[in-house]
């Protein structure tokens, strides 16, 4: 159960950071900022959620985080959450 809670928390943080940097264009720059924010957050989340160090290291890898970011952004684009030319939407917590 703890792993499921950790996955939900990580996805929420990714969603939050993606929303935070959303602006028209500059896809790679936005992705790099989300990667940077998420790596910092994973250090704290790993401790808070009691994740093993090796798992946090794996999650911080660009191959893994980049894939998750791409999947979340692709999903948001497919459902029309991000509109072309639209500024950031307010994040609801």
N, C-alpha and C positions, 0 to 999 in steps of 0.2 A: 504494500500500500504506500509506503514511503517513496518508492520509486515513481509511482503514479503521481503523487503530490509534487514531487520534484519536477517531473515532466510538465505538469500543468503550470507550475511557477515559472519555469524557464520559458515556456511558450508565451506566457503573459508578459514577461519582461521583454522578450523579442518584439511582441506586438507593440508594447509601449514605446520602445526605442525606435521602431520603424515609424510609428505615428509621429514621434517627436521630431524626426528629421525629414518628414515628408514635405516635399515641395516639387514643383514641376522640373523634370530633367535631372541631370547630374547623378544618374543611377549609381555609378561606381563610387563616387564620393560619399553618397548617402550610405552605401553598403559598408564602406570602410569605417564610417563613424559608428554605425550600429555594431560592427565587429569590435571596435575599440570599447564602446560602452558595455557591451555584453561580456567581454573578457574581464573587465573590472568587476562587473556585477557577479560573475560566476565565482570569483574568489570569495566574495561575501556570502553568496547563496550556498556555495559548497559547504562552508562552515555552518551556516544556519540550518541547512537541511541535513547535515551529517553525511555528506557524500564523500566517498573515498577520494583521496588525492589523485589517483590514476584516472578516475572517472572525470574529475574536474579538468584535468589536463587534456583528456580526450575531447571533452565538450568545447574546450577553448580553441581547438585546432580550426584553422580557416576552412579546411575541407568540410568539416562537419557543420560548423556554424554558418558558413557561407551557403551550404545546401539548405539548411533550415530557413535562413533569411530568404533565399530565392523561392522556396516553396510557399512561404507565408505571403510574400509579395505577389507571387503568381496567383495564389488563391484570391487575394484581395482584388487584383486586377480582373480576374474572371467574373467575380460576383459584382463588379462595378463599384467597389468600395472606394477606390482611387479613381478620380475623374481627371482626364487630361486637362492640364492648365489650372487645376484646383489647388489651393493652398492647403495647409495642414488642417485636419479636422480636430475638434476638441476631443481629448482623451477622457473617457469616463472611467472612473475607478469604483 
